[in-house]
Amino acid sequence: MTVSNAKPKTETANETRPETGEATFFAMTHILSYSAKAKDASFPVTELFFDPDEGVLRYVALDIGGWFDRREVIVTEGLMGEPDNANRTWPAEISPEAIKEAPEWTDPNVIQRMSMPAMPHIMIGPFGGHFAGAAPHEDPEAGDVAETEGNLKVDGFERLNDWVGLPVIGQDGEVGTLIDFVFEADTRRLSHLVIDTGGLLAARQVVVPYDLLRGLGEKGQTANVNVTQALLEDAPPLEHFDEINRSWIDALRNYYQLAPRF
């Protein structure tokens, strides 16, 4: 299957704000059209980085350069509030000045994978600089690091844009295209994958719990999922859900024979 460079967006994995007490969910590709709001300043969201093993959002890349001087910095998800769908903004619990001093993520040495207790709110900057009270991360095996222009990589984490558009491989072959992740704002977890089955099964969008993701295939060119074509053929289609709530999640997990979430 050939994947187009134009990455499709989900049409019905809408951001929802159910009744009080329920979690709020968002389509992650929609978040890329939001701006981080810090006091009276706004910074477009350009990329989302997640831990593929745990299925948790870790970092947000923001453009602080404007129209003619794109400069992207990175902040941890812990500095972001709950996205505001009505205004397509994402409140940042940090000053505009601090955001502008955050490290640029295009340097491969800006971020290294760290345990959560050791992870500062704003990561260590390139070439030894650090920001917002973050303590430098000591790596006894790293040695001296030469300055470099960077390679658009954040070590140990995945970029949303690298996954959207990948062919999805199930237990018995290709089953569709990965077009989105469903993101739970309260926990920062990627709760579901959104798969477009057009061209292989009946053309529709289905959602699959993140638990069934088995990672990237060889050379990172496919997303492997522990499902069969037959299972997806009868899966609840995405357009049947106007709201994602606890009952919806439990019913979907029951269909895929997974234990309820707690």
N, C-alpha and C positions, 0 to 999 in steps of 0.2 A: 504493500500500500504506500502511495506517495503522500507525504505530509506537506501541505502548503505552508509557505512562509507566513501567510496571513493566519494568525492564531485566532480561532473562533472563540466567542464569548458565550457563556450560558445565558439563556434568555429567561429562564424561570427559576434558577437557583437564587431567588431574590433575597436581599437582605430583609430580615424579619425582626420584629420586636414583639414577641408574643406577650401574653398576660404576665403580670408581675410574678417573679419567682422562676420563670423559664429562662433558659440561656438564649442568647442572641447569636444568630448565624449569618454569615456573609459569604458570597462567592468571592474567592481570593482574586480572580482577575478583575473584578469590579473595584477592589481596593486600589489597584494600580491607576485608577482614574481619580482617586481622592488626593487631597492635599493635607499635609500635616499642619495643624493650626497651633501656633505658639504665640500667645498674646495677640498682637495685631499683625503678625507675620504669617505667611503661608508658604509651604515648601512642597512641591509635587512629590508624590510617592513614585519611585521609579523601579523598585525591585523589592521582593520579599525573600528572605533566606530562612530555610527551615531545617530542622534536624530530621532526616529521613527515617532514622531508626525509631525515634520516639514519636514522630509525627507532631512536632511542636514548632511553632514559629519562634525564631530566635532574634532576627535582626531586620530592620527596615532601612532601606536606602532612600535618601531624600536629595532632591536637586536644589542646591543653594545658589546656583550660578545665574539663573535667569535665562532669558531667551538666547543670548549670544555667547554665553560663557558657562556652559553646563559643567557643574562641579557636583559630584555626588558624594555625600557623607553617609555614615552608617551609625545608627543608634540601636540600642537593645529594645526588644519589645516591651520590657518593663517600664520604659519611659512613655509608652503610648497608652492613652485611655481607650474608651470604647468608641469605635467608628460611628460617625453620625451620618446615617444614610440620607436624611432629608437635605443636608447641606453638602454632602459628599466631602466631608472633612474628617480628620482623625486627630483629636486633641493630643497635644504633646505636653507632658508634664516636665517641661524644661524650657529655659528662656531661648529666644531667637539667637542671642549672642552665643550661648553654649552650643546650640546646633551648628552654627557657622564655624565653631572651633573644633567640631568633631572630626575624627579621622576620615580621610577619603578612602572609600572601599576598593578602589581600583588597584591598590598596592597589595600583593599577595601576602605580605607580612603583617598587615594590619590586624588580622584576626586569626587566632589559632584555636583549635577546639580545646575547651577547658571544662572542668567540672563546674556545675552550676554554683556551688558555694564560692568558687574563686572568680566567677565571672562579674566584672564590674559593669556598671550601668552604661558607661561610654567606654568603648574599648581602647586599648593601647594604640597610639597613632604610629604612623610609619617612622622608621629610623629612631625608635627609642622614645619619642614624645608620648605623653599621656595626658588625659583630659578628665575634667570633672571629678577629680579626686581619685581616679583609678590608679591602682598600684601596678607597676610594670610586671608582666608575667615572666618569671624566670624559667628558662628552659636550659638545663645543664648540658644538653646535647646539641643545642642550636649553634653555639659559637657566634662569631661575628657575622652580621648579615650585610651584604653589599647593597647599596642603593640601587633601585630598579624602577622602571616605569610601571611595572605591574602587569598582571595578565587577567584582570577581571575575575579573579577567583578568590573566594573566601574559604579557606581550608576547613574541610570537615563538614560543611553545610551545603545545601542545595539551593539553587535559584529557581523560583517559580517559573520564570520564562524559559528555562531549560527543559522543563517537564511538559508544559502546555503544548499540545500538538503532537506528542509522541504516540506511535502506535501502541495499543495495549495488547499484550499477549496473555491469553488464558491457558488453562491446562491442556486444551486441545487446539491451540492455534490462535490466530489474531481475531480479536473480538470487537475492535473499534478504535477510537482515538480518544486520548485523554484531553479534555477541554477545560477542566477546572478542578479545584478543590473546594470543599465546603469548610469554612473556618469558624470555629466557636470562639467568640470574642472573649468570654469570661475566662476560659482556661488556656487560650492561645493554641488550642489543638486543631489539627487538620482532621476533621471528623469523617469526611467522605471524599471519594473521588467521583467526578462526573465524567461519564463515558458516552461519547456519541457513537452509536452502533451503525450509523448510515453506511450503506454500501456492503455491509457484511451480514447483518441481521436486519430486521425491520428498522427503518430509519427512525431513531428516536434517541432521547437522552435518558440514561439510567444512572442511578447513584449506587455506589458500592462502598461499604464501610472501609475506612482506612486500614483496619485490621487485616484485610485481605490483600493488601499491597505486599509484594515480595521484592520490591526494589527494582533497580534498573537492570536491563539485560546487557548482553555483551556490547562493549564500547559505548554504553549509555544511550543507545538508539531506540530502545523500547522500554515500556513500563510493564513489568510482570505482575499479574494479579492471579490469585488463587480462586478462579471461577471457571466455569465451562460456558460454552455457547448456549447450551440448553438452559442453564440457570439464568443467564441474562435475557433470553428470549421471553421468559415469563416474569422477569423482574418488574417491580412497579416503576413505570416511566416517570421521569422528573416532572413533567407538566401536570401530574395529578396532585402535586403538593404546593399549595399556596403559602403554607406556613410550615416551618420545621420546628417541631416541639418534641417534648419527651415521648409522647405517644407515638409520633411518627418514627422517631429513632428506634423505639422498642419494637415496633411492627416490622421495620426494615431489617433490624438485626435478627428477628425471629425468622424472616424469610430466608436469610443467608445462614441460618442455624448457628448464630453466634449468641453468646451469653449476654444478657442485658448489661448496659453500662451503669456504673454506680458513681 
